[in-house]
Amino acid sequence: MSAKYRFQIYKGLHQNLAAIYRDAKKFADEIGVPPEMKGQLGLTGAVSSCHALLTTEVGQAIEAASRKVVENKFLIEEIREIVKDVYGDGYDAAPTNTCEAALWVSFDTLASPPTTGRGES
């Protein structure tokens, strides 16, 4: 499959989905995946209907972190530092808790005039 752009690769994969599933089923049979395990193996944490399990190390880190009280401002500063370390000081982050909040931050950032904020005229 020859593609110049990533979206073209995804388009080709989507067009060949039936063949991909057929090949996957054939391969599962060839390597002896027992029937009770079929559909139960998670391979990725990305967009998947069957996510992979967390590694033990990641699960333990999440459990340990869930037992500590950490103010949001410290987490936000850490996220901002990571963004700046990776992309440079010209970039920043605005962590949000919901998709709606992220949309409002995006809207306010992209559509509000620079001298006014939400609700000001």
All heavy atoms as an XYZ file, in Angstrom:
923
protein
N       0.858     -1.165      0.000
C       0.000      0.000      0.000
C       0.909      1.233      0.000
O       1.672      1.457      0.919
C      -0.887     -0.070      1.252
C      -1.709      1.131      1.494
S      -2.745      1.099      2.993
C      -2.715     -0.531      3.580
N       0.791      2.022     -1.027
C       1.606      3.228     -1.133
C       0.768      4.430     -0.724
O      -0.341      4.624     -1.221
C       2.091      3.389     -2.574
O       2.794      4.592     -2.708
N       1.303      5.193      0.207
C       0.575      6.364      0.684
C       1.557      7.484      0.956
O       2.663      7.252      1.432
C      -0.197      6.032      1.957
N       1.122      8.679      0.646
C       1.966      9.845      0.885
C       1.705     10.424      2.280
O       2.606     10.949      2.920
C       1.688     10.893     -0.193
C       2.573     12.109     -0.118
C       2.317     13.038     -1.295
C       3.193     14.276     -1.217
N       2.940     15.202     -2.309
N       0.451     10.308      2.734
C       0.054     10.898      4.012
C      -0.567      9.834      4.919
O      -1.099      8.821      4.452
C      -0.950     12.029      3.802
C      -0.394     13.145      2.960
C      -0.808     13.317      1.649
C       0.564     14.010      3.473
C      -0.282     14.342      0.864
C       1.090     15.031      2.704
C       0.666     15.190      1.399
O       1.194     16.191      0.643
N      -0.513     10.101      6.213
C      -1.021      9.157      7.203
C      -2.503      8.849      6.982
O      -2.928      7.693      7.092
C      -0.800      9.723      8.608
C      -1.026      8.708      9.693
C      -0.719      9.242     11.072
N       0.603      9.841     11.085
C       0.985     10.799     11.926
N       0.155     11.264     12.819
N       2.185     11.301     11.883
N      -3.313      9.854      6.656
C      -4.741      9.608      6.480
C      -4.991      8.624      5.339
O      -5.955      7.867      5.356
C      -5.527     10.913      6.275
C      -5.505     11.460      4.872
C      -6.489     11.096      3.955
C      -4.520     12.340      4.477
C      -6.469     11.604      2.672
C      -4.498     12.857      3.197
C      -5.483     12.480      2.281
N      -4.087      8.603      4.347
C      -4.224      7.672      3.241
C      -3.939      6.237      3.701
O      -4.561      5.290      3.221
C      -3.293      8.074      2.094
C      -3.701      9.389      1.457
C      -2.643      9.950      0.523
O      -1.447      9.793      0.759
N      -3.101     10.619     -0.536
N      -3.007      6.086      4.637
C      -2.739      4.765      5.208
C      -3.983      4.274      5.939
O      -4.412      3.132      5.765
C      -1.526      4.807      6.169
C      -0.247      5.124      5.396
C      -1.400      3.493      6.937
C       0.958      5.402      6.275
N      -4.581      5.145      6.763
C      -5.778      4.765      7.508
C      -6.924      4.425      6.567
O      -7.688      3.485      6.800
C      -6.199      5.874      8.472
C      -5.176      6.155      9.551
C      -4.935      7.443      9.986
C      -4.434      5.135     10.134
C      -3.998      7.715     10.979
C      -3.501      5.387     11.119
C      -3.292      6.671     11.533
O      -2.370      6.931     12.514
N      -7.053      5.180      5.493
C      -8.106      4.920      4.503
C      -7.907      3.538      3.889
O      -8.854      2.762      3.759
C      -8.084      5.998      3.420
C      -9.181      5.864      2.393
C      -9.113      7.007      1.393
C     -10.169      6.873      0.319
N     -10.074      7.950     -0.673
N      -6.650      3.211      3.515
C      -6.349      1.897      2.961
C      -6.612      0.777      3.951
O      -7.137     -0.288      3.582
N      -6.247      0.994      5.211
C      -6.526     -0.016      6.235
C      -8.022     -0.242      6.374
O      -8.483     -1.387      6.473
C      -5.918      0.409      7.578
C      -4.400      0.333      7.684
C      -3.927      0.997      8.979
C      -3.912     -1.097      7.605
N      -8.790      0.847      6.380
C     -10.240      0.732      6.516
C     -10.840     -0.017      5.325
O     -11.732     -0.855      5.490
C     -10.867      2.113      6.665
C     -12.333      2.085      6.947
N     -12.918      1.149      7.752
C     -13.350      2.882      6.528
C     -14.215      1.363      7.815
N     -14.502      2.407      7.074
N     -10.342      0.257      4.135
C     -10.843     -0.428      2.939
C     -10.533     -1.921      2.977
O     -11.241     -2.718      2.378
C     -10.246      0.200      1.676
C     -10.784      1.575      1.377
C     -10.025      2.281      0.258
O      -8.895      1.921     -0.059
N     -10.647      3.304     -0.318
N      -9.471     -2.305      3.666
C      -9.054     -3.705      3.737
C      -9.395     -4.369      5.063
O      -8.831     -5.412      5.406
C      -7.547     -3.808      3.479
C      -7.206     -3.431      2.059
O      -7.687     -4.055      1.128
N      -6.402     -2.397      1.889
N     -10.304     -3.777      5.814
C     -10.626     -4.260      7.152
C     -11.071     -5.723      7.162
O     -10.618     -6.507      8.007
C     -11.704     -3.370      7.780
C     -11.821     -3.367      9.283
C     -10.484     -3.032      9.933
C     -12.863     -2.361      9.728
N     -11.923     -6.107      6.242
C     -12.417     -7.491      6.217
C     -11.254     -8.466      6.021
O     -11.167     -9.494      6.713
C     -13.465     -7.659      5.117
N     -10.354     -8.155      5.104
C      -9.200     -9.030      4.855
C      -8.270     -9.062      6.064
O      -7.722    -10.124      6.407
C      -8.445     -8.565      3.613
N      -8.108     -7.924      6.740
C      -7.249     -7.870      7.926
C      -7.817     -8.761      9.023
O      -7.104     -9.551      9.647
C      -7.073     -6.415      8.410
C      -6.264     -5.612      7.388
C      -6.428     -6.370      9.791
C      -6.275     -4.116      7.609
N      -9.131     -8.672      9.259
C      -9.768     -9.522     10.273
C      -9.685    -11.001      9.885
O      -9.458    -11.861     10.735
C     -11.231     -9.120     10.498
C     -11.408     -7.901     11.367
C     -12.268     -6.876     10.995
C     -10.726     -7.765     12.575
C     -12.430     -5.751     11.792
C     -10.882     -6.649     13.379
C     -11.744     -5.657     12.975
O     -11.909     -4.552     13.771
N      -9.870    -11.306      8.618
C      -9.780    -12.682      8.143
C      -8.371    -13.237      8.391
O      -8.199    -14.336      8.901
C     -10.153    -12.752      6.656
C     -10.221    -14.155      6.097
C     -10.675    -14.211      4.644
N      -9.844    -13.380      3.784
C     -10.255    -12.250      3.175
N     -11.489    -11.818      3.337
N      -9.430    -11.561      2.416
N      -7.349    -12.413      8.067
C      -5.963    -12.839      8.291
C      -5.664    -13.010      9.779
O      -4.953    -13.945     10.174
C      -4.986    -11.838      7.674
C      -4.994    -11.859      6.160
O      -5.557    -12.809      5.562
O      -4.446    -10.906      5.556
N      -6.199    -12.123     10.603
C      -5.972    -12.209     12.055
C      -6.596    -13.483     12.617
O      -5.987    -14.181     13.433
C      -6.542    -10.982     12.752
N      -7.821    -13.802     12.153
C      -8.476    -15.031     12.616
C      -7.669    -16.249     12.175
O      -7.453    -17.181     12.966
C      -9.901    -15.117     12.071
C     -10.652    -16.338     12.554
C     -12.041    -16.417     11.947
C     -12.836    -17.604     12.419
N     -12.163    -18.820     12.708
N      -7.202    -16.243     10.938
C      -6.409    -17.352     10.419
C      -5.125    -17.514     11.235
O      -4.744    -18.623     11.618
C      -6.074    -17.095      8.949
C      -5.271    -18.177      8.293
C      -4.993    -17.803      6.835
C      -3.907    -18.671      6.255
N      -3.465    -18.202      4.957
N      -4.454    -16.391     11.533
C      -3.209    -16.440     12.310
C      -3.477    -16.957     13.723
O      -2.709    -17.757     14.260
C      -2.547    -15.064     12.343
C      -1.228    -15.061     13.048
C      -0.125    -15.709     12.506
C      -1.081    -14.429     14.280
C       1.101    -15.721     13.156
C       0.132    -14.432     14.945
C       1.222    -15.085     14.381
N      -4.575    -16.507     14.333
C      -4.921    -16.977     15.682
C      -5.123    -18.485     15.678
O      -4.676    -19.182     16.599
C      -6.180    -16.268     16.178
N      -5.777    -18.999     14.647
C      -5.965    -20.451     14.540
C      -4.623    -21.164     14.353
O      -4.378    -22.210     14.950
C      -6.895    -20.785     13.367
C      -8.330    -20.322     13.610
O      -8.698    -20.116     14.794
O      -9.065    -20.150     12.625
N      -3.744    -20.576     13.520
C      -2.441    -21.188     13.239
C      -1.558    -21.289     14.481
O      -0.830    -22.260     14.662
C      -1.698    -20.408     12.155
C      -2.256    -20.596     10.766
C      -1.569    -19.716      9.734
O      -0.567    -19.033     10.077
O      -2.041    -19.692      8.580
N      -1.602    -20.264     15.348
C      -0.741    -20.296     16.539
C      -1.431    -20.956     17.729
O      -0.849    -21.067     18.806
C      -0.223    -18.884     16.928
C      -1.362    -17.948     17.342
C       0.604    -18.296     15.799
C      -0.886    -16.641     17.947
N      -2.683    -21.388     17.540
C      -3.363    -22.164     18.567
C      -3.994    -21.364     19.693
O      -4.014    -21.830     20.837
N      -4.533    -20.198     19.395
C      -5.240    -19.433     20.427
C      -6.516    -20.210     20.766
O      -7.343    -20.470     19.889
C      -5.579    -18.007     19.941
C      -6.423    -17.276     20.977
C      -4.316    -17.224     19.634
N      -6.682    -20.609     22.034
C      -7.870    -21.382     22.417
C      -9.147    -20.556     22.221
O      -9.132    -19.333     22.394
C      -7.658    -21.678     23.902
C      -6.277    -21.269     24.231
C      -5.786    -20.380     23.148
N     -10.244    -21.210     21.870
C     -11.506    -20.489     21.614
C     -11.930    -19.576     22.765
O     -12.438    -18.484     22.543
C     -12.530    -21.615     21.404
C     -11.726    -22.805     20.997
C     -10.385    -22.645     21.660
N     -11.693    -20.027     24.022
C     -12.127    -19.206     25.170
C     -11.310    -17.918     25.313
O     -11.719    -16.989     25.999
C     -12.094    -20.009     26.478
C     -10.727    -20.474     26.917
C     -10.294    -21.811     26.309
O     -10.983    -22.335     25.425
O      -9.243    -22.305     26.731
N     -10.146    -17.841     24.662
C      -9.321    -16.626     24.733
C      -9.566    -15.681     23.563
O      -9.163    -14.524     23.613
C      -7.841    -17.001     24.787
C      -7.412    -17.605     26.109
S      -5.634    -17.849     26.196
C      -5.071    -16.166     26.285
N     -10.205    -16.155     22.520
C     -10.453    -15.301     21.354
C     -11.361    -14.141     21.748
O     -12.374    -14.306     22.413
C     -11.053    -16.107     20.210
C     -10.032    -17.060     19.612
C     -10.578    -17.816     18.425
C      -9.490    -18.707     17.865
N      -9.961    -19.518     16.769
N     -10.950    -12.948     21.366
C     -11.694    -11.741     21.719
C     -11.391    -11.241     23.118
O     -11.989    -10.272     23.574
N     -10.461    -11.898     23.813
C     -10.124    -11.519     25.186
C      -8.716    -10.957     25.315
O      -8.264    -10.665     26.415
C     -10.250    -12.740     26.110
C     -11.627    -13.352     26.127
C     -12.673    -12.385     26.626
O     -12.500    -11.739     27.659
N     -13.766    -12.259     25.889
N      -7.987    -10.845     24.216
C      -6.611    -10.368     24.254
C      -6.562     -8.898     23.874
O      -6.932     -8.528     22.765
C      -5.723    -11.181     23.295
C      -5.676    -12.683     23.556
C      -4.895    -13.380     22.461
C      -5.071    -12.962     24.915
N      -6.118     -8.061     24.788
C      -5.963     -6.647     24.508
C      -4.539     -6.361     24.085
O      -3.590     -6.849     24.688
N      -4.392     -5.578     23.045
C      -3.059     -5.341     22.510
C      -2.593     -3.906     22.642
O      -1.430     -3.613     22.459
C      -3.026     -5.743     21.024
C      -3.394     -7.195     20.736
C      -3.408     -7.442     19.233
C      -2.421     -8.134     21.412
N      -3.476     -2.988     22.924
C      -3.096     -1.589     22.913
C      -3.945     -0.788     23.881
O      -5.055     -1.176     24.202
C      -3.237     -1.001     21.488
O      -2.904      0.380     21.525
C      -4.651     -1.109     20.961
N      -3.409      0.342     24.313
C      -4.184      1.286     25.118
C      -4.728      2.392     24.250
O      -5.350      3.323     24.724
N      -4.488      2.307     22.949
C      -4.981      3.324     22.020
C      -6.452      3.055     21.727
O      -7.120      2.374     22.478
C      -4.150      3.271     20.737
N      -6.937      3.547     20.624
C      -8.337      3.343     20.259
C      -8.532      1.855     19.990
O      -8.085      1.323     18.985
C      -8.704      4.185     19.020
C     -10.145      3.945     18.633
C      -8.462      5.648     19.299
N      -9.160      1.175     20.916
C      -9.330     -0.262     20.820
C     -10.564     -0.652     21.608
O     -10.868     -0.072     22.637
C      -8.106     -0.969     21.395
O      -8.331     -2.352     21.476
N     -11.268     -1.647     21.107
C     -12.428     -2.136     21.861
C     -11.992     -3.108     22.948
O     -12.787     -3.497     23.789
C     -13.416     -2.805     20.911
O     -12.810     -3.935     20.312
N     -10.726     -3.501     22.927
C     -10.198     -4.419     23.937
C      -8.792     -3.948     24.329
O      -7.807     -4.401     23.764
C     -10.165     -5.845     23.406
S      -9.697     -7.060     24.651
N      -8.732     -3.047     25.272
C      -7.449     -2.478     25.683
C      -6.568     -3.520     26.359
O      -7.049     -4.439     27.007
C      -7.668     -1.316     26.656
C      -8.423     -0.185     26.067
N      -7.903      0.610     25.094
C      -9.671      0.276     26.300
C      -8.781      1.540     24.759
N      -9.870      1.352     25.473
N      -5.277     -3.326     26.215
C      -4.323     -4.171     26.916
C      -4.391     -3.878     28.409
O      -4.789     -2.796     28.830
C      -2.913     -3.896     26.391
N      -3.997     -4.854     29.202
C      -3.931     -4.653     30.648
C      -2.745     -3.751     30.974
O      -1.745     -3.735     30.257
C      -3.766     -5.988     31.355
C      -4.899     -6.995     31.172
C      -4.535     -8.312     31.851
C      -6.201     -6.455     31.717
N      -2.861     -3.033     32.069
C      -1.726     -2.248     32.545
C      -0.636     -3.202     33.003
O      -0.918     -4.283     33.530
C      -2.140     -1.383     33.735
C      -3.161     -0.284     33.490
C      -3.543      0.367     34.826
C      -2.627      0.749     32.533
N       0.610     -2.795     32.842
C       1.683     -3.606     33.396
C       1.601     -3.494     34.920
O       1.039     -2.533     35.461
C       3.067     -3.136     32.921
O       3.299     -1.809     33.424
C       3.171     -3.139     31.405
N       2.151     -4.457     35.603
C       2.134     -4.451     37.064
C       2.779     -3.185     37.602
O       2.267     -2.559     38.541
C       2.871     -5.692     37.606
O       2.231     -6.856     37.078
C       2.838     -5.742     39.117
N       3.891     -2.796     36.981
C       4.609     -1.589     37.425
C       3.723     -0.345     37.303
O       3.664      0.478     38.220
C       5.870     -1.433     36.573
C       6.729     -0.263     36.955
C       7.957     -0.188     36.051
O       7.837      0.390     34.948
O       9.010     -0.693     36.450
N       3.019     -0.199     36.194
C       2.141      0.955     35.998
C       0.980      0.911     36.984
O       0.623      1.920     37.595
C       1.632      1.021     34.538
C       0.545      2.074     34.382
C       2.788      1.301     33.587
N       0.394     -0.262     37.175
C      -0.704     -0.403     38.132
C      -0.282     -0.028     39.547
O      -1.016      0.657     40.267
N       0.914     -0.464     39.938
C       1.422     -0.132     41.273
C       1.678      1.365     41.410
O       1.401      1.959     42.463
C       2.689     -0.927     41.558
C       2.437     -2.400     41.768
C       3.718     -3.222     41.818
O       4.789     -2.767     41.436
N       3.595     -4.470     42.278
N       2.196      1.992     40.361
C       2.457      3.437     40.408
C       1.150      4.214     40.522
O       1.060      5.185     41.286
C       3.235      3.870     39.159
N       0.132      3.784     39.786
C      -1.177      4.452     39.868
C      -1.761      4.279     41.263
O      -2.277      5.234     41.858
C      -2.137      3.906     38.790
C      -1.683      4.363     37.402
C      -3.575      4.338     39.069
C      -2.443      3.716     36.255
N      -1.682      3.069     41.805
C      -2.196      2.811     43.146
C      -1.475      3.669     44.186
O      -2.105      4.281     45.052
C      -2.040      1.324     43.493
C      -2.444      0.958     44.909
C      -3.928      1.110     45.194
O      -4.721      1.104     44.245
O      -4.277      1.264     46.388
N      -0.150      3.744     44.100
C       0.617      4.547     45.053
C       0.252      6.028     44.934
O       0.070      6.709     45.950
C       2.117      4.354     44.817
N       0.127      6.520     43.721
C      -0.197      7.936     43.520
C      -1.614      8.257     43.986
O      -1.881      9.366     44.450
C      -0.031      8.307     42.050
N      -2.510      7.277     43.896
C      -3.897      7.526     44.297
C      -4.053      7.654     45.805
O      -5.103      8.051     46.296
C      -4.816      6.423     43.766
O      -4.608      5.220     44.475
N      -3.006      7.322     46.553
C      -3.039      7.400     48.014
C      -2.326      8.634     48.557
O      -2.126      8.755     49.750
C      -2.412      6.143     48.631
C      -3.086      4.857     48.229
C      -4.445      4.763     48.860
N      -5.161      3.593     48.340
C      -6.464      3.520     48.304
N      -7.187      4.515     48.744
N      -7.053      2.458     47.824
N      -1.924      9.551     47.656
C      -1.252     10.779     48.064
C      -2.131     11.979     47.736
O      -2.782     12.011     46.702
C       0.075     10.942     47.324
C       1.103      9.881     47.625
C       2.353     10.112     46.795
C       3.340      8.978     46.995
N       4.466      9.101     46.061
N      -2.123     12.944     48.637
C      -2.841     14.183     48.378
C      -1.878     15.140     47.683
O      -0.832     15.492     48.221
C      -3.365     14.821     49.685
C      -4.028     16.152     49.404
C      -4.326     13.861     50.379
N      -2.214     15.513     46.467
C      -1.381     16.435     45.695
C      -2.298     17.511     45.129
O      -3.291     17.200     44.471
C      -0.656     15.711     44.529
C       0.206     16.682     43.759
C       0.168     14.540     45.042
N      -1.974     18.756     45.408
C      -2.800     19.845     44.883
C      -2.663     19.916     43.366
O      -1.588     19.691     42.811
C      -2.370     21.173     45.496
C      -2.711     21.294     46.970
C      -2.371     22.668     47.499
O      -2.813     23.664     46.885
O      -1.660     22.732     48.510
N      -3.762     20.251     42.704
C      -3.770     20.339     41.249
C      -2.706     21.280     40.709
O      -2.127     21.025     39.658
C      -5.142     20.783     40.743
C      -6.144     19.652     40.793
O      -5.777     18.489     40.861
N      -7.417     20.000     40.761
N      -2.433     22.371     41.435
C      -1.473     23.345     40.909
C      -0.099     22.718     40.692
O       0.611     23.074     39.762
C      -1.379     24.578     41.804
C      -0.808     24.337     43.182
C      -0.795     25.615     43.997
C      -0.287     25.364     45.398
N      -0.359     26.576     46.199
N       0.272     21.735     41.518
C       1.567     21.076     41.346
C       1.558     20.150     40.130
O       2.528     20.063     39.388
C       1.971     20.321     42.605
C       2.150     21.229     43.802
C       1.315     21.128     44.897
C       3.146     22.197     43.810
C       1.466     21.974     45.986
C       3.313     23.049     44.895
C       2.465     22.939     45.979
N       0.431     19.461     39.925
C       0.306     18.595     38.755
C       0.321     19.431     37.470
O       0.964     19.062     36.485
C      -0.976     17.771     38.836
C      -1.067     16.782     39.998
C      -2.440     16.136     40.031
C       0.024     15.742     39.917
N      -0.387     20.544     37.496
C      -0.444     21.418     36.322
C       0.946     21.963     35.996
O       1.362     21.983     34.834
C      -1.465     22.548     36.548
C      -2.880     21.963     36.556
C      -1.334     23.640     35.489
C      -3.953     22.904     37.048
N       1.684     22.386     37.021
C       3.039     22.894     36.781
C       3.933     21.806     36.196
O       4.743     22.066     35.306
C       3.639     23.439     38.080
C       3.031     24.759     38.491
C       3.552     25.264     39.822
O       4.393     24.577     40.453
O       3.093     26.334     40.254
N       3.758     20.578     36.670
C       4.560     19.470     36.139
C       4.229     19.225     34.661
O       5.121     19.012     33.838
C       4.304     18.215     36.963
C       5.243     17.081     36.628
C       5.104     15.904     37.594
O       4.742     16.108     38.766
O       5.361     14.783     37.140
N       2.950     19.257     34.323
C       2.538     19.087     32.927
C       3.107     20.213     32.068
O       3.628     19.972     30.975
C       0.999     19.031     32.814
C       0.475     17.736     33.427
C       0.546     19.159     31.357
C      -1.032     17.685     33.608
N       3.024     21.439     32.560
C       3.560     22.581     31.804
C       5.056     22.427     31.571
O       5.563     22.723     30.489
C       3.261     23.887     32.538
C       1.775     24.242     32.537
C       1.513     25.535     33.244
N       2.058     26.635     32.440
C       2.328     27.833     32.923
N       2.111     28.109     34.188
N       2.814     28.770     32.137
N       5.786     21.967     32.586
C       7.235     21.768     32.440
C       7.544     20.699     31.397
O       8.468     20.854     30.597
C       7.857     21.393     33.786
C       7.953     22.561     34.744
C       8.537     22.167     36.089
O       9.112     21.065     36.204
O       8.413     22.962     37.040
N       6.767     19.620     31.396
C       6.988     18.561     30.410
C       6.768     19.106     29.002
O       7.571     18.864     28.098
C       6.064     17.356     30.691
C       6.488     16.661     31.983
C       6.073     16.384     29.508
C       5.498     15.637     32.497
N       5.690     19.851     28.807
C       5.404     20.427     27.481
C       6.544     21.341     27.049
O       7.022     21.277     25.914
C       4.055     21.181     27.488
C       3.886     22.030     26.236
C       2.898     20.198     27.621
N       7.006     22.179     27.950
C       8.087     23.112     27.618
C       9.408     22.382     27.376
O      10.179     22.759     26.496
C       8.217     24.176     28.686
C       7.032     25.155     28.659
C       7.123     26.178     29.757
C       5.967     27.152     29.687
N       5.930     27.951     28.473
N       9.675     21.310     28.134
C      10.885     20.516     27.911
C      10.883     19.887     26.521
O      11.905     19.828     25.851
C      11.016     19.402     28.952
C      11.438     19.905     30.326
O      11.901     21.063     30.429
O      11.297     19.132     31.300
N       9.731     19.416     26.103
C       9.636     18.716     24.825
C       9.544     19.691     23.649
O      10.238     19.535     22.650
C       8.434     17.751     24.822
C       8.213     17.143     23.439
C       8.623     16.644     25.858
N       8.684     20.720     23.759
C       8.402     21.594     22.623
C       9.096     22.950     22.686
O       9.150     23.657     21.699
C       6.894     21.812     22.491
C       6.142     20.541     22.181
C       5.377     19.909     23.151
C       6.212     19.961     20.921
C       4.698     18.740     22.873
C       5.540     18.794     20.632
C       4.781     18.194     21.607
O       4.116     17.030     21.333
N       9.578     23.346     23.851
C      10.226     24.640     23.989
C       9.366     25.603     24.787
O       8.180     25.381     25.017
N       9.991     26.707     25.214
C       9.319     27.668     26.093
C       8.186     28.425     25.402
O       7.345     29.009     26.051
C      10.350     28.664     26.646
C       9.827     29.410     27.858
O       8.975     28.857     28.582
O      10.263     30.559     28.069
N       8.141     28.383     24.081
C       7.071     29.062     23.356
C       5.739     28.327     23.426
O       4.724     28.832     22.964
N       5.737     27.119     24.004
C       4.515     26.321     24.114
C       4.088     26.246     25.569
O       4.887     26.430     26.470
C       4.740     24.912     23.568
C       4.881     24.882     22.073
C       6.102     25.164     21.470
C       3.791     24.603     21.258
C       6.229     25.148     20.089
C       3.910     24.586     19.884
C       5.133     24.861     19.304
O       5.266     24.857     17.949
N       2.810     25.980     25.790
C       2.294     25.872     27.147
C       1.188     24.827     27.161
O       0.808     24.302     26.118
C       1.769     27.217     27.638
C       1.945     27.384     29.138
O       1.909     26.366     29.863
O       2.118     28.518     29.592
N       0.666     24.539     28.327
C      -0.407     23.568     28.485
C      -1.501     24.162     29.351
O      -1.229     24.978     30.229
C       0.131     22.294     29.119
N      -2.732     23.737     29.098
C      -3.881     24.150     29.899
C      -4.691     22.894     30.219
O      -5.674     22.588     29.546
C      -4.731     25.166     29.144
N      -4.265     22.140     31.241
C      -4.976     20.899     31.568
C      -6.428     21.171     31.961
O      -6.730     22.166     32.614
C      -4.195     20.345     32.762
C      -2.866     21.001     32.680
C      -3.109     22.350     32.091
N      -7.311     20.281     31.529
C      -8.731     20.381     31.853
C      -9.219     19.022     32.349
O      -8.572     18.005     32.134
C      -9.552     20.802     30.621
O      -9.346     19.840     29.587
C      -9.158     22.173     30.118
N     -10.376     19.030     33.012
C     -10.921     17.787     33.557
C     -11.993     17.157     32.685
O     -12.327     15.996     32.877
C     -11.513     18.028     34.951
C     -10.429     18.279     35.969
O      -9.348     17.723     35.876
N     -10.704     19.113     36.942
N     -12.560     17.919     31.777
C     -13.620     17.379     30.925
C     -13.430     17.853     29.492
O     -12.732     18.846     29.235
C     -15.014     17.849     31.392
O     -15.112     19.264     31.226
C     -15.286     17.473     32.845
N     -14.063     17.161     28.580
C     -14.017     17.583     27.173
C     -14.671     18.947     27.009
O     -14.193     19.789     26.242
C     -14.726     16.556     26.296
S     -13.849     15.000     26.164
N     -15.764     19.177     27.733
C     -16.444     20.474     27.628
C     -15.520     21.603     28.082
O     -15.429     22.647     27.432
C     -17.728     20.476     28.464
C     -18.485     21.789     28.357
C     -19.745     21.833     29.200
O     -20.000     20.889     29.975
O     -20.472     22.831     29.084
N     -14.800     21.383     29.170
C     -13.871     22.403     29.656
C     -12.769     22.647     28.628
O     -12.389     23.801     28.377
C     -13.259     21.969     30.986
N     -12.274     21.592     28.011
C     -11.235     21.746     26.983
C     -11.763     22.536     25.791
O     -11.056     23.381     25.227
C     -10.735     20.378     26.537
N     -13.014     22.284     25.416
C     -13.613     23.045     24.308
C     -13.734     24.524     24.668
O     -13.457     25.390     23.841
C     -14.978     22.461     23.947
C     -14.933     21.120     23.224
C     -16.341     20.530     23.112
C     -14.311     21.267     21.852
N     -14.148     24.825     25.907
C     -14.264     26.231     26.314
C     -12.901     26.917     26.339
O     -12.757     28.059     25.909
C     -14.946     26.359     27.676
C     -16.452     26.331     27.562
C     -17.288     25.364     28.015
C     -17.268     27.302     26.911
N     -18.577     25.663     27.692
C     -18.605     26.859     27.023
C     -17.015     28.502     26.257
C     -19.676     27.567     26.497
C     -18.086     29.202     25.729
C     -19.397     28.747     25.850
N     -11.880     26.219     26.837
C     -10.532     26.796     26.838
C     -10.085     27.064     25.403
O      -9.553     28.132     25.086
C      -9.520     25.867     27.554
C      -8.087     26.318     27.309
C      -9.813     25.821     29.048
N     -10.327     26.102     24.522
C      -9.956     26.278     23.111
C     -10.707     27.441     22.494
O     -10.121     28.280     21.799
C     -10.257     25.001     22.314
O      -9.527     23.929     22.818
N     -12.019     27.514     22.741
C     -12.824     28.595     22.182
C     -12.352     29.948     22.704
O     -12.154     30.889     21.940
C     -14.308     28.391     22.518
C     -15.183     29.492     22.006
C     -15.523     29.559     20.661
C     -15.656     30.468     22.866
C     -16.312     30.588     20.180
C     -16.459     31.499     22.398
C     -16.788     31.559     21.049
N     -12.159     30.038     24.022
C     -11.710     31.307     24.601
C     -10.348     31.712     24.052
O     -10.078     32.886     23.811
C     -11.636     31.207     26.129
C     -13.012     31.216     26.780
O     -13.999     31.529     26.090
O     -13.086     30.910     27.977
N      -9.483     30.749     23.866
C      -8.136     31.030     23.368
C      -8.158     31.469     21.912
O      -7.468     32.404     21.517
C      -7.244     29.783     23.514
O      -7.224     29.407     24.888
C      -5.836     30.058     23.044
N      -8.950     30.799     21.107
C      -8.935     31.048     19.665
C      -9.896     32.133     19.212
O      -9.656     32.773     18.188
C      -9.262     29.745     18.917
C      -8.260     28.624     19.124
C      -8.782     27.333     18.497
C      -6.908     28.985     18.544
N     -10.984     32.357     19.970
C     -12.023     33.260     19.467
C     -12.217     34.539     20.272
O     -12.829     35.476     19.780
C     -13.347     32.500     19.387
N     -11.724     34.598     21.498
C     -11.910     35.817     22.291
C     -10.904     36.881     21.868
O      -9.728     36.569     21.665
C     -11.725     35.529     23.786
O     -12.734     34.682     24.252
N     -11.355     38.102     21.747
C     -10.390     39.173     21.449
C      -9.348     39.247     22.566
O      -9.651     38.949     23.726
C     -11.249     40.438     21.436
C     -12.644     39.961     21.224
C     -12.716     38.587     21.845
N      -8.121     39.629     22.267
C      -7.044     39.571     23.253
C      -7.220     40.525     24.444
O      -6.626     40.300     25.482
C      -5.806     39.943     22.459
C      -6.293     40.614     21.231
C      -7.663     40.085     20.965
N      -8.030     41.538     24.318
C      -8.158     42.493     25.422
C      -9.386     42.239     26.276
O      -9.625     42.961     27.232
C      -8.229     43.938     24.879
O      -9.323     44.033     23.975
C      -6.936     44.303     24.185
N     -10.194     41.249     25.942
C     -11.384     40.954     26.746
C     -11.414     39.480     27.073
O     -10.823     38.646     26.406
C     -12.677     41.304     25.995
O     -12.788     40.483     24.839
C     -12.727     42.759     25.617
N     -12.101     39.165     28.113
C     -12.295     37.775     28.489
C     -13.743     37.400     28.313
O     -14.561     38.209     27.862
N     -14.084     36.200     28.696
C     -15.462     35.747     28.563
C     -16.382     36.653     29.382
O     -16.098     36.961     30.530
C     -15.593     34.314     29.052
C     -16.981     33.757     28.788
C     -17.214     32.404     29.370
N     -16.139     31.482     29.064
C     -15.971     30.337     29.705
N     -16.765     30.008     30.679
N     -14.992     29.532     29.391
N     -17.470     37.085     28.789
C     -18.460     37.904     29.476
C     -18.176     39.391     29.470
O     -19.008     40.181     29.874
N     -16.990     39.806     29.032
C     -16.678     41.228     28.972
C     -16.986     41.745     27.575
O     -16.951     41.025     26.601
C     -15.199     41.471     29.282
C     -14.828     41.065     30.708
C     -13.356     41.308     30.990
O     -12.699     42.009     30.216
O     -12.877     40.749     31.982
N     -17.312     43.030     27.506
C     -17.572     43.574     26.169
C     -16.813     44.858     25.949
O     -16.224     45.410     26.792
C     -19.083     43.816     25.998
O     -19.593     44.590     27.060
